[in-house]
Every structure is written in C-alpha cells, then in structure tokens.
Amino acid sequence: MNANEHSTSLVWDEALAEYDFGPGHPLAPIRVQLAMRLIRAFGLDKDLAMLGPLVPAEDELISRVHDGAYIDAVKAAGGIPPVADPVRGLGTSDDPLFADMHRASARVCAATLAAAQAVWRGDTAHGVNIAGGLHHAMRDRAAGFCIYNDLAVAIAWLLDNGAERVAYVDLDVHHGDGVQSIFWDDPRVLTISIHESPQTLFPGTGLPSEIGGPSARGSAVNIALPAGTGDQGWLRALHGVVPELLEAFAPDVVVSQNGVDSHAEDPLAHLALSVDGQRLGFAAVHSWAHSFAHGRLVAAGGGGYEWVDVVPRAWTHLVAEVSGRRLDPESDIPPEYREYVHEAMGRSGPFRMTDGQTPWPRPLIQGWNPSDPLDAAILATREAVFGFHGLDPDPEGW
C-alpha cells in the first residue's frame, strides 16, 4: 500500500443533503450535517483528504447491482409529475417520493464509491462516507429508507477492479439484508451483520441459518441478538464471531456499515448500546482491517435516528478512530457546536463525547453459558458458518 497506515479520505458534499424524504421522516439529512459540523469543530477535517464535490454515479455503475427497470422507476418517481411504484417500494411510508430522487440517490453512491476508489488505488488507507450506508436497497426495489445500495455499488466496483475478496461488516441495528441479497451467491464477498433479532425488528431477516447461496455457503454471516442487548453483550458477540472469520477469509479490503441505531436512545430499535460501546466497535473493525485486510477500510454511515445526542458524537468518533486521531471520551463538546445545535434544533446538545460507560469485550473464556440467550446467539452463528471456513465453532477452544 502506498498510503500511510492512518491516512484517511473523508467524502463530503453539501448536495448529499438532497437525499431527503421530507419533514417528519426519521432519515433526516440534519443528522449527517450535524455530524460533519462536529467533526469540523474538533478540527478532524484539517488532516484528512477531503473528497468532493461529487457528480452522481452513472447508470452503468448503479446497474451493476440494480435492475435497469428499477433505475427507470426511480427516475420516474422523482420526476414531474412524480410516479409512485409501490411494488418497487417507491412512494411508501418508508420511502416517500421526492424531487430528483434518482440524482440524490446516485450522488450517495458516488460518495461511497469515491471512498472505495481512494482506498483501492492506494491514495489513502481508509475512506469514509458518513452519508452512505443504505444497506436495505434490493436489486429491484427500495426498502427501509434506502433507494440505491451505495455499499453494493462500491463492492461491485472493487470486484470489477481487481479485488478478489471483499469482507462487508454491518454494525447497524437492522439486518444488512440488501447487501446480503445482492451478493448471496458470490463467494468473493463475505457479508457479516450483527443486529437485533428479526423476531423483534425490521426487516424480519438475518437469522444465523441464512448462510449464502449454493455456490457461496458460509459467505453470509448473521449474528441476531436479543432485544435489550447492551454494550458488553454486543461487544462479546462481535469479538466472538468476526475476527476469526476475517482472518480465515483474508479479504483484500473491508467495507463497513456503521449505523448507530443500536444506541439505547434510538427511537426505532431495542438494543441498549452507548456511544462508548459503539466507539469500541468502530475501533475493533479498524484494527481488524489492519490485521486481516492490508489496512484497507471503506467505512460508511447508516441508520441512527437520535439526531442530536447520538449520531454526531458516534460518527465523529468513527472519523477520529480511523484517522488515527482518537478522541478522549471525556472530551468536552466545543461550545460553538453546542451553540449551533441550540440555534438549529431548539434544544441543548450533549456536553461530552461519552455516555459515561466503560465497556470492554468479555471473551467467552470468562464463562460460557449456552442457556443464556446472548451466548446461544453467538454459538448459533458459529455453528452455522464456521465449518465452511475451516474453523472450530466450539467456543471452548478459545
């Protein structure tokens, strides 16, 4: 790799805020705009390679992972007059129509693609697009606030340009179903998703038994956690499954989705993480990219619907972590940022970069209890896929 091991490109264009489903929608662009403002308030952008402005991705790139008829439907949905297509998920309560929907969605794809290209070409070790992470979009339809699957577009580009193996790690509270579906039968892509159990949360998929297509058994990995799981359990599950698989798979690059709707304050889900636990998750994936993927990491945003207290702090920690400028969790939020939050949102923002928690991953050697729902979930995933990678699923061997 030509790039310094911590060199990082951050992709941003104010036009990314045009991906906007309108007032009252949970996926409001203000959450990403606040995150960028906090990143800048800490001065993290000064040592980063900033990529932008962005030209929307061309249809040819998007069509690597989306059907042409679906792309045409997206264009019509954002046209004049707009044409809803509920069968393809366009014009639903999750994905309402908005003007120039295709252009805005294609620009998100361009942002994640720019991060991937910078990493793969050796311009930078890590690439970050906090406005990306639209992991629910399927080949032929929109779903879960996601029109085009920017992550899949970037992964397809990497495969087309010489990457032999890509590992995708999804930290969002919701199952990364779109990315899994698009690469379901492709052994070159390992998709790993840690999420709340589909028994209690959208999209209702992501069981450990979902292991990939007939030509790619073991390439889909799902860690389905019980509702209410907090920092310690989530980190235990992440460390109990992911690093062994990444070492065995030996990817050329890691692509991560860093949704932060796993937080206890998120209104749309039922896990109980803190910003502190999420920060340790980002650090783990960053470390594993260096250990198992030549240091190459492409990191996108994702879900996160507590706009003020959670999303900006979490993604500021993400950028700080991957750029080698890790922030002390006890750091005070810069006063100018807090003043802006009060003016823009009419409420006070957080004072510090921590939720006051000090979690750590508890390895299974500190006690394995198969009757515990969390440990049972970890074991179910290991038993479902480890054998396909030549690994021992028995945690007693740790």
C-alpha positions as CSV (number, residue, x, y, z in Angstrom):
1,M,0.0,0.0,0.0
2,N,1.3,3.4,-0.9
3,A,-0.8,5.3,1.7
4,N,0.2,6.0,5.3
5,E,-1.4,3.4,7.5
6,H,-3.8,6.0,9.1
7,S,-4.3,8.3,6.0
8,T,-8.0,8.9,5.6
9,S,-10.2,10.4,3.0
10,L,-13.5,11.9,4.1
11,V,-16.1,12.3,1.4
12,W,-18.5,15.3,1.7
13,D,-20.6,17.4,-0.5
14,E,-23.4,19.7,0.8
15,A,-25.5,18.3,-2.0
16,L,-25.7,15.0,-0.2
17,A,-28.3,16.6,2.0
18,E,-30.6,16.4,-1.1
19,Y,-31.3,12.8,-0.2
20,D,-34.3,13.9,1.9
21,F,-37.6,12.2,2.3
22,G,-39.2,15.4,3.7
23,P,-40.4,16.7,7.1
24,G,-41.0,14.1,9.8
25,H,-39.0,11.3,8.2
26,P,-36.5,9.6,10.5
27,L,-33.7,9.7,8.0
28,A,-33.3,13.5,8.0
29,P,-30.2,15.0,6.4
30,I,-29.7,17.2,9.5
31,R,-28.2,14.2,11.4
32,V,-25.4,13.9,8.9
33,Q,-24.9,17.7,8.7
34,L,-24.6,17.9,12.5
35,A,-22.1,15.1,12.4
36,M,-20.0,16.9,9.8
37,R,-20.2,20.1,11.9
38,L,-18.9,18.3,15.0
39,I,-16.1,16.6,13.0
40,R,-15.0,20.1,11.9
41,A,-15.5,21.6,15.4
42,F,-12.8,19.1,16.7
43,G,-10.6,20.0,13.7
44,L,-10.6,16.4,12.5
45,D,-11.1,17.5,8.9
46,K,-7.8,19.5,8.8
47,D,-5.6,16.5,8.3
48,L,-7.9,14.5,6.1
49,A,-8.1,14.3,2.3
50,M,-11.5,15.8,1.6
51,L,-13.2,14.3,-1.4
52,G,-15.9,16.3,-3.2
53,P,-17.9,17.9,-4.8
54,L,-19.5,14.8,-6.3
55,V,-21.0,14.0,-9.6
56,P,-23.9,11.5,-9.3
57,A,-22.8,7.9,-10.2
58,E,-23.6,6.9,-13.7
59,D,-26.4,4.4,-14.5
60,E,-23.8,1.9,-15.8
61,L,-22.2,1.7,-12.3
62,I,-25.6,1.5,-10.5
63,S,-26.8,-1.2,-12.9
64,R,-24.1,-3.5,-11.6
65,V,-26.3,-4.1,-8.6
66,H,-29.7,-2.7,-9.6
67,D,-32.1,-3.8,-12.4
68,G,-32.5,-1.3,-15.3
69,A,-36.2,-1.3,-14.9
70,Y,-35.8,-0.3,-11.3
71,I,-33.5,2.5,-12.1
72,D,-36.0,3.8,-14.7
73,A,-38.7,3.6,-12.0
74,V,-36.6,5.7,-9.6
75,K,-36.2,8.3,-12.2
76,A,-39.9,8.4,-12.8
77,A,-40.6,8.6,-9.1
78,G,-38.6,11.8,-8.8
79,G,-39.8,13.3,-12.0
80,I,-42.5,15.8,-12.9
81,P,-45.1,14.6,-12.3
82,P,-43.8,12.0,-9.8
83,V,-44.8,8.4,-10.5
84,A,-45.2,6.2,-7.5
85,D,-44.4,2.5,-7.8
86,P,-45.3,0.8,-4.5
87,V,-44.4,-2.7,-5.9
88,R,-40.9,-1.4,-6.2
89,G,-41.0,0.3,-2.8
90,L,-41.3,3.8,-4.3
91,G,-43.9,6.0,-2.7
92,T,-44.4,4.1,0.5
93,S,-44.3,5.4,4.1
94,D,-40.7,4.3,4.4
95,D,-39.6,5.6,1.0
96,P,-41.8,8.5,0.1
97,L,-41.2,10.3,-3.2
98,F,-39.1,13.4,-3.5
99,A,-37.9,15.5,-6.4
100,D,-34.9,14.3,-8.3
101,M,-34.8,11.1,-6.3
102,H,-32.5,9.4,-8.8
103,R,-29.9,12.2,-8.8
104,A,-29.8,12.4,-5.0
105,S,-29.5,8.6,-4.6
106,A,-26.9,8.4,-7.3
107,R,-24.8,11.0,-5.5
108,V,-24.8,8.9,-2.3
109,C,-23.5,6.0,-4.4
110,A,-20.8,8.3,-5.9
111,A,-19.7,9.3,-2.4
112,T,-19.2,5.7,-1.1
113,L,-17.6,4.8,-4.5
114,A,-15.2,7.7,-4.1
115,A,-14.1,6.4,-0.7
116,A,-13.6,2.9,-2.1
117,Q,-11.7,4.1,-5.1
118,A,-9.3,6.2,-3.0
119,V,-8.6,3.2,-0.8
120,W,-8.2,0.7,-3.7
121,R,-5.9,2.9,-5.7
122,G,-3.7,3.4,-2.7
123,D,-4.3,7.1,-2.4
124,T,-5.4,6.6,1.2
125,A,-5.6,3.8,3.7
126,H,-9.2,4.5,4.8
127,G,-12.2,6.1,3.1
128,V,-15.2,7.4,5.0
129,N,-18.7,8.5,3.8
130,I,-21.0,9.1,6.7
131,A,-23.8,10.0,4.3
132,G,-23.8,6.4,2.9
133,G,-24.7,3.0,4.3
134,L,-28.1,2.5,2.5
135,H,-28.0,-1.2,3.1
136,H,-31.6,-2.2,2.7
137,A,-32.0,-1.4,-1.0
138,M,-32.6,-4.5,-3.1
139,R,-31.7,-5.2,-6.7
140,D,-35.2,-4.5,-7.8
141,R,-36.8,-2.4,-5.1
142,A,-36.4,0.3,-2.4
143,A,-36.7,-0.7,1.2
144,G,-36.1,0.8,4.7
145,F,-35.2,4.4,3.7
146,C,-32.8,3.1,1.0
147,I,-33.2,3.8,-2.7
148,Y,-29.9,2.6,-4.2
149,N,-27.5,0.4,-2.3
150,D,-24.3,2.5,-2.3
151,L,-22.4,-0.1,-0.4
152,A,-23.1,-2.8,-3.0
153,V,-22.2,-0.4,-5.8
154,A,-18.8,0.2,-4.1
155,I,-18.2,-3.5,-3.5
156,A,-19.1,-4.3,-7.1
157,W,-16.6,-1.7,-8.3
158,L,-13.9,-3.2,-6.1
159,L,-14.5,-6.7,-7.5
160,D,-14.5,-5.3,-11.1
161,N,-11.2,-3.6,-10.5
162,G,-9.1,-6.4,-9.1
163,A,-10.3,-7.2,-5.6
164,E,-10.6,-10.9,-5.2
165,R,-12.3,-11.0,-1.8
166,V,-14.3,-8.2,0.0
167,A,-15.5,-8.5,3.6
168,Y,-18.5,-6.5,4.5
169,V,-19.2,-5.8,8.2
170,D,-22.5,-4.3,9.1
171,L,-22.9,-2.8,12.6
172,D,-26.4,-1.3,12.1
173,V,-29.1,-2.5,14.5
174,H,-31.0,-3.7,11.4
175,H,-30.0,-6.7,9.3
176,G,-27.9,-5.7,6.3
177,D,-30.4,-7.6,4.0
178,G,-29.8,-5.7,0.8
179,V,-26.1,-6.2,0.6
180,Q,-26.5,-9.9,1.7
181,S,-29.2,-10.4,-1.0
182,I,-27.2,-8.8,-3.8
183,F,-24.1,-11.0,-3.1
184,W,-26.0,-14.0,-1.8
185,D,-24.3,-16.4,-4.2
186,D,-21.0,-14.7,-4.7
187,P,-18.2,-16.5,-2.7
188,R,-15.9,-13.4,-3.3
189,V,-18.0,-11.4,-0.8
190,L,-18.3,-12.2,2.9
191,T,-21.2,-10.4,4.4
192,I,-21.3,-10.2,8.2
193,S,-24.2,-8.5,10.0
194,I,-24.7,-8.0,13.8
195,H,-28.2,-6.8,14.5
196,E,-31.2,-7.1,16.7
197,S,-33.1,-10.4,16.2
198,P,-35.6,-10.4,13.3
199,Q,-38.2,-11.7,15.7
200,T,-38.4,-8.1,17.1
201,L,-37.2,-5.8,14.4
202,F,-37.4,-4.8,10.7
203,P,-36.7,-6.3,8.2
204,G,-37.5,-9.7,9.7
205,T,-34.5,-11.4,8.2
206,G,-31.0,-12.1,9.4
207,L,-31.2,-15.5,11.2
208,P,-28.0,-17.5,11.6
209,S,-29.4,-20.1,9.2
210,E,-29.1,-17.6,6.3
211,I,-25.6,-18.6,5.2
212,G,-25.4,-17.8,1.5
213,G,-26.3,-19.4,-1.8
214,P,-25.3,-22.8,-3.2
215,S,-22.1,-21.5,-4.6
216,A,-21.2,-19.5,-1.6
217,R,-22.1,-21.4,1.6
218,G,-20.8,-19.7,4.6
219,S,-20.5,-16.3,2.9
220,A,-23.5,-14.8,4.7
221,V,-23.0,-14.5,8.4
222,N,-25.7,-13.3,10.8
223,I,-25.5,-12.5,14.5
224,A,-29.0,-12.0,15.7
225,L,-29.0,-10.5,19.2
226,P,-31.8,-10.5,21.8
227,A,-33.7,-7.2,22.2
228,G,-32.2,-5.3,25.2
229,T,-28.6,-6.3,24.5
230,G,-26.2,-3.7,25.7
231,D,-22.5,-2.8,25.3
232,Q,-21.0,-5.8,27.0
233,G,-23.1,-8.3,25.2
234,W,-22.8,-6.6,21.8
235,L,-19.1,-6.4,22.0
236,R,-18.9,-10.0,23.2
237,A,-20.8,-11.2,20.2
238,L,-18.8,-9.0,17.8
239,H,-15.5,-10.3,19.0
240,G,-16.9,-13.8,19.4
241,V,-17.5,-14.2,15.7
242,V,-16.0,-11.6,13.4
243,P,-12.1,-11.7,13.8
244,E,-11.8,-15.4,13.3
245,L,-13.9,-15.2,10.1
246,L,-11.9,-12.2,8.8
247,E,-8.6,-14.0,9.4
248,A,-9.8,-17.1,7.6
249,F,-11.3,-15.2,4.7
250,A,-8.3,-12.9,4.2
251,P,-10.1,-10.1,2.4
252,D,-8.4,-7.6,0.2
253,V,-10.5,-4.8,1.7
254,V,-13.1,-4.4,4.4
255,V,-16.2,-2.4,3.8
256,S,-18.1,-1.4,6.9
257,Q,-21.6,0.0,7.6
258,N,-21.6,1.9,10.8
259,G,-25.2,2.5,11.7
260,V,-25.7,3.8,15.2
261,D,-29.3,2.9,15.8
262,S,-28.1,0.3,18.2
263,H,-28.0,3.1,20.8
264,A,-30.3,2.9,23.8
265,E,-31.9,6.2,22.9
266,D,-32.6,5.3,19.3
267,P,-36.4,5.5,18.8
268,L,-36.7,2.8,16.1
269,A,-35.0,-0.2,17.8
270,H,-34.4,-2.1,21.0
271,L,-30.7,-2.6,21.7
272,A,-29.1,-0.6,24.5
273,L,-25.6,0.4,23.4
274,S,-23.9,3.6,24.5
275,V,-21.7,5.8,22.3
276,D,-18.8,4.3,24.3
277,G,-19.7,0.8,23.2
278,Q,-20.2,1.9,19.6
279,R,-16.8,3.6,19.6
280,L,-15.2,0.3,20.7
281,G,-17.0,-1.4,17.8
282,F,-15.5,1.1,15.3
283,A,-12.1,0.6,16.9
284,A,-12.4,-3.2,16.5
285,V,-13.3,-3.1,12.8
286,H,-10.5,-0.6,12.2
287,S,-8.0,-2.9,13.9
288,W,-9.2,-5.9,12.0
289,A,-8.8,-4.1,8.7
290,H,-5.2,-3.7,9.6
291,S,-4.7,-7.2,10.8
292,F,-6.5,-9.1,8.1
293,A,-7.1,-6.7,5.0
294,H,-3.8,-4.9,4.5
295,G,-5.2,-1.9,6.3
296,R,-7.8,-1.2,3.7
297,L,-11.1,0.1,5.1
298,V,-14.1,1.7,3.5
299,A,-16.5,3.0,6.2
300,A,-20.0,4.3,5.6
301,G,-22.6,5.7,7.9
302,G,-26.1,4.1,8.0
303,G,-29.0,4.2,10.4
304,G,-29.3,6.4,13.5
305,Y,-32.4,8.3,14.4
306,E,-31.4,10.2,17.6
307,W,-30.1,13.1,15.6
308,V,-28.6,15.3,18.3
309,D,-27.2,13.3,21.1
310,V,-26.1,10.1,19.3
311,V,-25.4,10.4,15.6
312,P,-22.9,13.3,15.6
313,R,-20.9,12.1,18.5
314,A,-20.7,8.5,17.3
315,W,-19.6,9.3,13.7
316,T,-17.2,11.9,15.0
317,H,-15.6,9.1,17.0
318,L,-15.6,6.9,13.8
319,V,-13.7,9.5,11.8
320,A,-11.3,10.1,14.8
321,E,-10.7,6.4,15.2
322,V,-9.9,5.6,11.5
323,S,-7.8,8.7,11.0
324,G,-5.5,7.8,14.0
325,R,-6.7,10.8,16.0
326,R,-8.7,9.0,18.6
327,L,-10.7,11.4,20.9
328,D,-10.6,11.1,24.6
329,P,-14.2,10.1,25.5
330,E,-14.1,12.7,28.3
331,S,-13.5,15.5,25.8
332,D,-15.9,18.4,26.1
333,I,-18.1,19.2,23.1
334,P,-16.8,22.5,21.6
335,P,-19.1,25.4,22.8
336,E,-19.5,26.8,19.3
337,Y,-21.0,23.5,18.2
338,R,-23.4,23.4,21.2
339,E,-24.5,26.9,20.4
340,Y,-25.2,25.9,16.8
341,V,-27.3,22.9,17.9
342,H,-29.4,25.1,20.2
343,E,-30.0,27.6,17.3
344,A,-30.7,24.9,14.7
345,M,-32.6,22.4,16.7
346,G,-34.1,24.4,19.6
347,R,-32.6,22.1,22.2
348,S,-29.4,21.6,24.1
349,G,-26.8,19.2,22.8
350,P,-24.6,16.8,24.8
351,F,-21.7,18.3,26.8
352,R,-19.1,15.4,26.4
353,M,-18.1,12.8,23.9
354,T,-19.0,10.0,26.3
355,D,-22.2,8.5,27.8
356,G,-20.1,7.7,30.9
357,Q,-19.8,4.0,30.2
358,T,-16.6,2.0,30.2
359,P,-17.4,-1.3,28.4
360,W,-15.0,-4.0,27.2
361,P,-15.5,-7.1,25.2
362,R,-15.9,-10.1,27.6
363,P,-14.4,-13.2,25.9
364,L,-16.2,-16.5,26.2
365,I,-13.3,-18.0,28.2
366,Q,-14.6,-15.9,31.1
367,G,-17.6,-18.1,31.2
368,W,-19.8,-19.8,28.6
369,N,-23.4,-20.3,29.3
370,P,-25.4,-21.9,26.3
371,S,-28.7,-21.3,28.2
372,D,-28.0,-17.6,28.1
373,P,-29.8,-16.0,25.1
374,L,-26.8,-13.9,24.2
375,D,-24.3,-16.8,24.3
376,A,-26.8,-19.0,22.5
377,A,-27.0,-16.4,19.7
378,I,-23.2,-16.4,19.4
379,L,-23.0,-20.1,19.3
380,A,-25.8,-20.4,16.7
381,T,-23.8,-18.2,14.3
382,R,-20.5,-20.0,14.9
383,E,-22.2,-23.4,14.3
384,A,-23.9,-22.2,11.2
385,V,-20.9,-20.9,9.3
386,F,-17.5,-21.6,10.9
387,G,-17.2,-25.0,9.4
388,F,-17.3,-23.6,5.9
389,H,-14.2,-21.6,6.7
390,G,-12.3,-24.4,8.3
391,L,-12.9,-23.1,11.8
392,D,-13.9,-24.8,15.0
393,P,-17.3,-23.5,16.1
394,D,-16.7,-24.7,19.7
395,P,-16.1,-21.7,21.9
396,E,-14.4,-23.9,24.4
397,G,-11.5,-23.9,22.1
398,W,-10.9,-20.2,22.5
